Amino acid sequence: MKNLQQSENKKLQHLLSIKGLDKKIIEEIFNDADKFLEKKDIKLDDYTSLNGKTVCNLFFENSTRTQTTFEIAAKRLSANVINLDIATSSQSKGESILDLINNLIAMSVDIFVIRHSEPGIPELIAKNIKSNAHIINAGDGNREHPTQGLLDAFTIREFKKDFSNLKVAIVGDIEHSRVAKSEINVLSTLGTKEIRVIGPKALMPSNINNLNVNVFHTMEEGLKDVDVIMMLRIQKERMSNKTVPSESEYFKSFGLNQERLKIANNDALVLHPGPINRGVEIESEVADGKQSAILNQVKYGIAIRMAVMVMMIHKK
Ligand code: CP
């Protein structure tokens, strides 16, 4: 995976997974995102750095935040943006995904942003394309969502600075969450003191004990002394064999309310990748409260996605 993502001189050819991504690359993305966010040390040229390039959003699964922020990020860098509507594309006539990609490459697409319900599709495309086009995984099934992991870690860095002192709890449906996997990978690479996962046994992946995290099955135990709480929704669309938990029962056991928030450290940061389900995994008073940085995550996502695309195109 590392060779597929990073060229020999260590720069980013594709972004498929956080796993195997150098800490140095992550820090460079964060530093560039800082510039775009603070508009400091930024040259006019930076905003035209994707001039003449074409970014194509290929979302085979629904999205609000990821697709829109990639579009805004690409436009802020002066790129042309195509949002291909999969429902009305020739996919419905039996065209394979690789033929679709090769046709778009013939139209000179430089960066593909791909979301798919099947794990491994962005990697399959990266392995098979016959051009220098770049592939960004915008979420593949329950596997990874690397730019979400990066923007979440960037948000934590904005508020908490040093990962080596932090205890971070990821709460909810870990098994079906691609965000949780990218989150665990990025926090591990950045040297986070302790990563906890909290959730029902039925929603933990079978390899959870190999992921270098501490596992808790109650909020009361898991939230004690934590600095950051990352809430996840129940990913019903990826549940096939297991019974979907009752929403009210789930909230009683694993919902984040104001009372439970008090178990964590006083200044604990509350995050959620969205979309949030109010009253299921989080109550409104917490989602909209002063410890919540949920909308900061969305805003920082634009800067992170700008930094990733600039690194791919220019830092070779
Ligand atoms: N966080 C996230 O991936 O949101 P969307 O599904 O709206 O893109």
Residues whose N, C-alpha, C, O or C-beta is under 5 A from the ligand:
A	BS01	CP	N62 S63 T64 R65 T66 Q67 P273 G274 P275
